[in-house]
Amino acid sequence: MKRNEIARLLPGVFQRTLEGGPLLALLDVMEALHEPSEASLAELPALFHPLRAPERFVPFLARWVDLGVPVTTGLGRMRELVSAAVELSRWRGTARGLLLFLRTATGREDFVIEEQVPGANGRPRPFHLRVRAPAELAEHRPMVEAIIEREKPAYVTYELLFGQPTPGAS
């Protein structure tokens, strides 16, 4: 608050004595004491924006929007996940949601989900997925597995393969 704004809050008897004197100095001190708080409040919208928030605050934002997956591909990817949290939530439990989460968390588009995986008898295995991931992401296997576990329906089993995707599958 500025000095004149604080002065308007004072009782009338104090307002009449503002011409010079120690009260003006006290109002200057009060104005200076308000400055740090006002500066913080002015920056508040940026604090909650995932792309502009301070680095130390981004993991909190990720937990706040229920993205409890350890992101090993960098802070930028975590920022992108928080930005996409609404869309990810909308498609949770679907192949589309799983692909969106994997692509956002890694920055790679070449994931493939196969839903008609043949079993030993050659017939499709019910409630089973095969996720093909780029070979370069093998070092991030725990993160990819955590994402699959989180995004797939509970009754579905899966296998994760790293390497070249099968052409035409999605």
C-alpha positions in Angstrom: 0.0 0.0 0.0 1.2 3.5 -0.7 1.5 6.2 2.0 -1.7 8.0 0.9 -3.7 4.8 0.9 -2.6 4.0 4.4 -3.4 7.5 5.5 -7.0 7.2 4.4 -7.4 4.2 6.7 -6.3 6.3 9.8 -8.9 7.9 12.1 -9.9 11.4 11.2 -7.9 13.0 14.1 -4.7 11.5 12.7 -5.5 12.4 9.1 -5.8 16.1 10.2 -2.3 16.0 11.6 -0.5 14.6 8.6 1.1 17.9 7.5 4.7 17.3 8.5 5.8 15.6 11.7 6.7 12.0 12.7 3.4 10.5 11.4 4.6 11.0 7.8 7.8 9.2 8.5 5.8 6.3 10.1 3.6 6.1 7.0 6.8 5.9 4.9 8.0 3.0 7.0 4.6 1.2 6.7 4.7 1.6 3.0 8.2 0.1 2.8 7.1 -2.8 5.0 4.2 -3.6 2.6 6.4 -3.6 -0.6 7.8 -7.2 -0.3 4.3 -8.7 0.3 2.8 -6.7 -2.6 5.6 -7.8 -4.9 5.0 -11.4 -4.0 1.3 -11.0 -4.6 1.9 -9.4 -8.0 3.9 -12.4 -9.1 1.3 -15.0 -7.8 -0.2 -15.9 -11.2 3.3 -16.8 -12.5 3.9 -19.1 -9.5 1.0 -21.4 -10.5 1.7 -21.4 -14.2 3.7 -24.6 -14.9 5.9 -23.0 -17.6 6.8 -19.9 -15.5 6.9 -21.3 -12.0 10.2 -21.5 -10.2 12.0 -24.8 -10.6 11.6 -25.8 -7.0 7.8 -25.3 -7.2 7.1 -27.5 -10.3 7.2 -30.9 -8.5 4.6 -29.4 -6.1 2.4 -28.5 -9.0 2.8 -32.0 -10.4 1.6 -33.5 -7.2 -1.2 -31.0 -6.9 -2.6 -32.1 -10.3 -2.1 -35.8 -9.4 0.9 -36.6 -11.6 2.7 -38.8 -9.0 5.1 -40.3 -11.6 8.8 -39.7 -11.2 9.8 -37.8 -14.4 13.4 -38.7 -15.3 13.4 -36.9 -18.7 13.9 -33.4 -17.2 12.1 -30.5 -15.6 10.9 -29.3 -19.0 9.0 -32.5 -19.5 7.5 -32.2 -16.0 6.3 -28.7 -16.9 4.7 -30.0 -20.0 3.0 -32.8 -18.1 1.5 -30.3 -15.6 0.4 -28.1 -18.5 -1.4 -31.1 -20.1 -2.9 -32.4 -16.8 -6.5 -31.6 -17.7 -6.2 -33.4 -21.0 -4.4 -36.4 -19.4 -7.1 -36.7 -16.8 -9.8 -36.6 -19.4 -8.3 -39.6 -21.3 -7.1 -41.6 -18.3 -7.6 -45.3 -18.6 -7.6 -45.3 -22.5 -5.0 -46.1 -25.1 -5.2 -42.4 -26.2 -4.5 -41.2 -22.7 -1.6 -43.6 -22.2 0.0 -42.5 -25.5 -0.5 -38.8 -24.7 1.1 -39.3 -21.2 4.1 -41.2 -22.7 4.6 -38.7 -25.5 4.3 -35.7 -23.2 6.6 -37.2 -20.5 9.3 -38.2 -23.0 9.0 -35.7 -25.9 8.9 -38.7 -28.3 6.1 -39.5 -30.7 7.1 -43.0 -31.7 5.3 -45.0 -29.1 3.0 -47.8 -30.3 0.3 -49.6 -28.3 -0.8 -52.9 -29.7 -4.2 -54.0 -28.3 -4.6 -57.3 -30.2 -1.6 -59.1 -29.0 -1.6 -62.8 -30.1 -1.1 -65.4 -27.4 0.6 -68.8 -27.7 -2.4 -70.2 -29.5 -2.4 -67.4 -32.1 -5.6 -65.8 -30.8 -5.6 -62.3 -29.2 -4.9 -62.3 -25.5 -7.8 -60.7 -23.7 -7.1 -57.6 -21.6 -3.4 -57.4 -22.6 -1.4 -54.6 -24.2 2.0 -54.5 -25.8 3.7 -51.1 -25.6 6.6 -50.5 -27.9 8.9 -47.7 -26.9 11.9 -46.1 -28.7 15.2 -47.9 -27.9 16.7 -44.6 -26.8 14.3 -44.5 -23.8 15.5 -47.8 -22.3 17.3 -45.9 -19.6 14.0 -44.4 -18.5 12.3 -47.8 -18.2 11.2 -47.3 -14.6 9.4 -44.1 -15.5 7.8 -45.6 -18.6 6.6 -48.6 -16.5 5.2 -46.3 -13.8 3.3 -44.3 -16.5 1.8 -47.5 -18.0 0.9 -48.8 -14.5 -0.8 -45.6 -13.7 -2.7 -45.0 -17.0 -3.8 -48.5 -17.9 -7.0 -50.0 -16.5 -6.3 -52.1 -13.4 -7.4 -55.4 -15.0 -5.1 -55.0 -18.0 -1.7 -56.7 -18.3 1.0 -55.4 -20.5 4.5 -56.0 -21.8 6.9 -53.3 -22.6 9.4 -53.6 -25.5 12.1 -51.1 -26.4 13.1 -51.0 -30.1 11.6 -50.1 -33.4 7.8 -49.8 -33.5 5.8 -52.0 -35.7 4.7 -50.0 -38.8 1.0 -49.3 -39.0 0.3 -50.1 -35.4 -0.9 -47.5 -32.9 
